[in-house]
Amino acid sequence: MSSAAFSKAKQTLADMFGGVSSAPRQGWNLAARDIRIEYVHTKMGLFWAFIEPLAIAGVFIALRSSGSLEVSGLNMPFSLFAVSGILIWQTFFDGMMMSLTSLQRASGLIGNYAMPPESLMMAMVFRSLFLLCMRVPIVLGLAAAQGLLEWQNALLFIAMSPICALGGVAVGLFFAPFTLVSGDLKLAVGVIARPMLYLSGAVFPLTGGLAIFKHGNPVALTIEELRFCLLSPSLSHILPLFYVALGIMALFCVSWFAYHRTMRAYV
Amino acid sequence: MSDVSTQRPIISASQIGRSFPRRRQNNVSRNFNDILGNIFCLPPKHDRDEEEFWALRDVSLDIRPGDAVGVIGRNGSGKTTLMKLLSGLLAPTKGHVSINGEIQALINLGAGFNQRLSGRENILNGMRMRGISPKRSPELVEQIIDFAEVGAFIDGPVETYSSGMKSRLGFALCIFLRPDLIVIDEALSVGDLAFQNKCKLHLQAMKQQGVAMLLVSHSMTSIRQFCDRALWIHAGELQADGPVDQVTAQYLEFIDQEMSRNEEPAAALTEASPPMQHAPTQPARPLSAKVAQRWSNLTPKDNKVIDDPDKSFLAQNPQLQWKRPTISENQVEELYGGHIEPTGFQDFRAVVLSDGQPTNTLQVNKPFAIEFGFTPQRPINDLNVSLVFHTKDGKRLSTISTLNGDLLKQNGDSRVLCRVNIADIPFAAGYYVVTISIHEGNAYLWRDAILEFKVSPNRFMVWNPISMQYQYNIFKVSN
């Protein structure tokens, strides 16, 4: 690395940490604004954010009750398996897509408010966590309704589930700079990611030939280990989650650096 | 109050520059290697350098509390880029900007509003985004709403507002958040004349409270009225940074040269105009002889201060009352460029004098004078007065302003008493109206018609509004 590049990197790191001070407040305000805008002309307001996961849960509860859909070999009822998997995956997906398109959306904002890239990043984290907050109670409620939930497991699940929100934001931020090259990337990521719902063990267990999609897929791993946290946590399940969390944090830092430099240079 | 020059700068820019890719201007984005190279902090390759457009290069400056700095330059010279860099809306490609204080940029007013939210909700969002809690400052919300004059619309979605309402709301939001520096990029053309003046008065008051201002404008009058210092940007480079009168004069000289170069037919030129020297020096240069002569022609050489106010006609005749011409405010608005209600002074009097006596009838090409006086109700340190002569049907003929020479700038709260001697009235026979503009900075304290007079014909016919003094030489040519 040349000395000029090193000095630029050093300056970028200083700017990044400088931006962190105002980021939580501005990020929170931005996220609150976006959420308010989303539900501004609705009668039920924030309740809509709760209805979506509730509807998903309702569908699977109905399917299970009717006996028309049952998957064997699971350590939990299929409805809980599918609802927990889908909602965790959906949180990851929403965070990723939100971050992926953030540079385009940022140009209008930063033309009016002087704010560091960190504020926008924090806004995405907060929005993603907001969605998670609407979904976690559904999963916990479903588990409780089926008599499978213990309070310490619930706390562990609540503590570990932000991994999927942060993971989605980190992946989205990583690819976001390249969406400036072409809008195709955003569409391609969406097209590729959606089928991954069915190949990450979210709806069906990955067995047989499909197990190949589980290996090296942190989303599949996160979903699987979070389910274990919900019912029968042990160190052998918490440890992999801890490693995934470390990996996500590392990816988040790399993405942050790339995002910061791209936004400062091109937006 | 501490010396301004020793205070810590609100903005300190060091060798800043900003480039844009030319390809993006052609709607083609950066390529993958550009993005990757930037992430890895690699310098751009030489072949790509040619595709960079430098909107601004190597600009260094400080803005301190209380500074009022005008930024001038032709379209596309880099003024808006400089504003965005200084206000933190854009990051410099080179150099560094250090910001120590709260900055409000009046650029693209209202563009940050969400159309689906109401005006009130946008105000609350704007306050939160700037770190001000609306719950702790409910009176500020009401002040903003009052100032913006959007009335009952405030609780309706912004998408139903007119563009003027959005701009007014944007302007009010920015100026009420008590910044240390306000950046104004041609944003003062908000709403109607009365609202514009309200904004200017508010900005003038903020300036007096020590809020620094950075104003971009193509109006040299606005810049000279409002600013003490000016920056001239040309082709992305800082050409001059210095006292406002010197820098604006230098800029006008440059424009004059440019126009001469474009307008004069090439065949008539015996000597090519020397190209404008864009000296890298930052301080403003003294005026060239040509410009100095032109400017001095605008202000008569015999301007003088008379220590004995009793020599004025108005002082000698206190019983004479000034009577406003019978011209409605609407007519002033429509015919004479706008009407602004008086504020900040009292006891206005004015009179037209011919041969030392009040009159409302003058003779073509004869001397006359206008005397006027008023008393400020508070100290006004950026005072200037303009008298504008119009034909009765609204053609603007001539303006005489104390801005030339800053004759009243430091008047304070003393009574203003002036006589303007005019050696020759060059107007054709007809009816004329004089309007007055009393300014504090570039805000109006008053704008109205103050005098009306008739010009009587002499024995010669005059066909147009102006009657130049002339003398014919007839050369007798024998067959």
Interface residues (C-beta under 8 A of the other chain):
Chain A: M1 A4 A5 F6 K8 A9 T12 S22 R25 Q26 N29 L30 A32 R33 R36 I37 V40 H41 G108 L109 I110 G111 N112 Y113 A114 M115 P177 F178 L180 V181 S182 F257 A258 R261 T262 R264 A265 Y266
Chain B: S29 R30 N31 F32 I35 N38 I39 F40 C41 L42 P43 S87 G88 L89 A91 T93 I99 I103 A105 I107 N108 A111 G112 N114 R116 L117 E121 N125 R128 M129 R130 G131
